[in-house]
Amino acid sequence: MLLAIDSGNTNTVFALYDGDALLGVWRCANDPMRTADEYAVWLTQLMALKGIPQSEISDCIIASVVPQGLFNLISLCERYFGGHPLVVGEEGVDLGFKVLIDRPEQVGADRLVNVVSAYSRYGGPAILIDFGTATTFEVVDADGNYCGGVIAPGINLSAEALHMASAQLPRIRIEPTDEVIGKATVPAMKSGIFWGYISMIEGLVGRIRKEYGAEMKVVATGGLASLFAEATDVIDHTDRELTIRGLLEVFQRNSNA
């Protein structure tokens, strides 16, 4: 079995595959100080609830955008789950496409894995929108190469910043409003956050398509992807498992090399 680990800025996701079959997905808040032993206790108990013994895991792959936490995740794999993991971004890891930007080494591992997964399933050219701590737009050409993208503040980050920087503005729930014009503070905030992001999505997709010079599929992932997809016609597909499936594909590519 394969343990795939996606370590993001907010959460770390652990996915367990038996061949192509996804057996389980578990999430925890990302804490770079959490030790390998702490991860192991937490994860093996969750696996046990599904009747999966620790000894069944033979391989691991990691994509991490939090360098200070990577050592503990590697230690987790080495001590408890079959040995040194494949780490996306390390020298020699084949992703199967070209990174056509000025500083390829600066692209987050999760963004690269999303390109692998989206092109494999949906083809190209395409725009990948990931609603995470940051809202990212990735551009994939017709051959599956990564052409660059856009990074904007994530919606939860923006809402929290609005609350923290303003004495009289409360925390709000992210949800659509029936009317754009708010008749009180909270509805006005909800409208500004939600419909402001819808306008950003539609505007950036339009500008990217115009600059690229062709129609492009739009694929969205992340916890809030389905919420936004329901409110705009520019998103063609939502795929919650885009990143973890990409990790499986990267592992299979490098195992068969």
C-alpha positions in Angstrom: 0.0 0.0 0.0 1.0 3.6 -0.6 0.8 6.4 2.0 0.5 9.8 0.2 1.0 12.9 2.2 0.1 16.4 1.1 1.4 18.9 3.6 -0.1 22.3 3.0 0.0 25.6 4.9 -3.2 24.9 6.9 -3.7 21.1 6.9 -1.8 17.9 6.3 -3.7 15.3 4.3 -2.8 11.6 4.6 -4.3 9.3 1.9 -3.9 5.5 1.7 -3.9 3.7 -1.6 -4.1 0.0 -2.4 -3.1 0.1 -6.1 -5.5 2.6 -7.6 -8.1 2.2 -4.9 -8.3 4.9 -2.3 -8.9 3.3 1.1 -8.9 6.3 3.4 -8.2 10.0 3.7 -7.4 11.7 7.0 -6.6 15.4 7.8 -4.9 17.2 10.7 -4.0 20.8 11.3 -0.4 21.4 10.1 1.9 22.0 13.0 5.6 21.9 11.9 6.6 21.0 15.5 4.5 17.8 15.6 7.0 14.9 15.8 7.1 11.7 13.8 6.0 9.8 16.8 2.9 12.0 17.3 1.9 11.6 13.7 2.3 7.8 14.0 0.1 7.5 17.1 -2.6 9.6 15.5 -2.5 8.0 12.1 -2.2 4.4 13.1 -5.2 4.7 15.4 -7.3 6.1 12.5 -6.0 3.3 10.2 -7.0 0.7 12.9 -10.5 2.0 12.9 -10.7 0.9 9.2 -8.9 -2.4 10.0 -5.7 -1.5 8.2 -2.5 -2.7 9.9 0.5 -0.4 9.8 2.6 -3.2 8.3 0.6 -3.1 5.1 2.2 0.2 4.0 5.3 -0.4 1.9 5.8 3.0 0.2 5.3 6.7 0.9 5.2 9.9 -1.2 5.2 13.5 0.2 4.4 16.9 -1.3 5.1 19.7 1.2 5.0 23.5 1.0 6.1 23.8 4.7 9.9 23.1 4.7 10.2 23.3 8.5 7.8 20.3 8.8 9.3 18.1 6.1 11.9 16.5 8.3 9.3 15.1 10.7 7.2 13.7 7.9 10.2 12.0 6.3 11.1 10.6 9.8 7.5 9.3 10.1 7.8 7.4 6.8 11.3 6.0 7.6 10.5 4.9 11.2 7.0 3.5 10.7 6.0 3.1 7.1 8.5 1.3 4.9 11.5 3.5 4.5 12.6 6.8 2.8 9.7 8.4 0.9 9.6 9.9 -2.5 9.6 13.7 -2.1 8.1 15.8 -4.8 10.6 18.5 -5.8 13.7 16.5 -4.9 16.3 15.9 -7.6 15.4 13.0 -9.8 11.7 12.9 -9.3 10.0 12.8 -12.7 6.8 14.7 -13.0 6.3 14.1 -16.7 6.1 17.7 -17.9 8.1 20.9 -18.3 8.0 23.8 -15.9 8.0 26.8 -18.3 8.6 29.6 -15.9 11.6 31.7 -14.9 12.2 30.2 -11.4 11.0 26.6 -11.5 12.4 25.8 -8.1 10.0 28.3 -6.5 6.8 26.4 -7.5 5.1 24.7 -4.6 5.0 20.9 -4.7 1.2 20.9 -4.4 0.9 23.1 -7.4 3.1 20.7 -9.5 1.1 17.7 -8.3 -2.1 19.4 -9.3 -0.8 19.8 -12.8 0.0 16.1 -13.1 -3.5 15.1 -11.8 -5.5 17.6 -13.8 -3.8 17.0 -17.1 -4.1 13.3 -16.7 -7.8 13.4 -16.0 -9.1 16.5 -17.9 -6.4 17.2 -20.6 -5.3 20.6 -21.6 -5.1 23.5 -22.1 -6.5 24.1 -18.6 -6.7 26.4 -15.7 -6.5 24.8 -12.2 -8.0 26.8 -9.3 -7.1 25.6 -5.8 -9.0 27.2 -3.0 -6.5 26.8 -0.2 -4.7 29.1 2.2 -3.9 31.0 -1.0 -6.2 30.9 -4.0 -4.0 29.8 -6.9 -4.6 29.6 -10.6 -2.3 27.3 -12.6 -2.0 27.4 -16.4 -1.4 24.1 -18.2 -0.8 24.0 -22.0 -2.1 21.5 -24.5 0.9 19.2 -23.9 0.5 19.2 -20.1 3.4 21.6 -19.4 3.1 24.1 -16.6 3.1 27.7 -17.9 2.8 29.8 -14.8 -0.1 31.1 -12.8 -1.6 33.5 -10.3 -1.5 33.6 -6.5 -4.1 35.5 -4.6 -5.0 35.6 -0.9 -7.2 32.7 0.2 -10.8 33.5 1.0 -10.6 32.5 4.7 -7.4 34.4 5.0 -9.0 37.5 3.5 -12.0 37.2 5.8 -9.9 36.8 8.9 -7.7 39.8 7.9 -10.8 41.9 7.5 -11.9 41.0 11.0 -8.5 41.3 12.6 -7.8 44.8 11.1 -11.2 46.3 11.8 -12.4 46.8 15.4 -16.1 46.6 14.5 -16.2 43.9 11.8 -16.9 40.3 13.1 -15.8 37.0 11.8 -18.2 35.7 9.2 -19.2 32.5 7.6 -18.3 32.1 3.9 -21.5 31.8 2.0 -23.4 33.4 -0.9 -26.0 36.2 -0.2 -29.3 36.6 -2.0 -28.5 40.2 -2.7 -25.2 41.9 -3.5 -26.2 45.1 -1.7 -26.0 44.3 2.0 -28.5 46.1 4.3 -26.4 45.5 7.5 -22.7 44.9 8.3 -22.6 41.1 8.3 -24.6 40.7 5.0 -22.4 43.5 3.4 -19.2 41.6 4.5 -20.5 38.3 3.2 -21.4 39.8 -0.1 -18.0 41.5 -0.4 -16.1 38.4 0.4 -18.2 35.9 -1.6 -19.2 37.9 -4.7 -15.9 39.7 -4.7 -14.2 36.3 -5.1 -16.6 35.2 -7.7 -15.8 38.4 -9.6 -12.0 37.7 -9.2 -12.4 34.1 -10.4 -14.4 35.2 -13.5 -12.2 38.1 -14.2 -8.9 36.2 -13.9 -10.2 33.2 -15.9 -11.2 35.6 -18.7 -7.9 37.4 -18.7 -5.9 34.2 -18.6 -7.9 32.8 -21.6 -7.4 36.0 -23.5 -3.7 36.1 -22.9 -3.3 32.4 -23.6 -5.3 32.8 -26.8 -7.5 29.7 -26.6 -10.5 28.2 -24.8 -9.4 26.4 -21.6 -11.0 23.9 -19.3 -11.3 25.2 -15.7 -10.9 22.7 -12.9 -11.3 23.7 -9.2 -10.2 21.9 -6.1 -10.0 22.6 -2.4 -12.5 22.7 0.4 -14.5 25.6 -1.0 -14.4 24.6 -4.7 -18.0 23.3 -4.8 -19.4 26.3 -3.1 -17.9 28.7 -5.7 -18.6 26.3 -8.6 -22.3 26.5 -7.9 -22.2 30.3 -8.3 -20.4 30.7 -11.6 -20.4 29.1 -15.0 -16.7 29.5 -15.6 -15.7 26.4 -13.5 -16.2 23.2 -15.6 -15.1 20.6 -13.1 -14.7 20.3 -9.3 -12.3 17.6 -8.0 -11.7 17.4 -4.2 -9.1 14.6 -4.7 -7.0 16.3 -7.3 -3.9 16.6 -5.2 -3.8 13.2 -3.5 -4.6 11.5 -6.8 -1.7 13.4 -8.4 0.6 12.1 -5.7 -0.4 8.5 -6.7 0.3 9.3 -10.3 3.7 10.8 -9.5 4.6 7.7 -7.5 3.5 5.3 -10.2 5.4 7.2 -12.8 8.6 7.0 -10.8 8.1 3.4 -9.7 7.8 2.4 -13.3 10.7 4.4 -14.5 
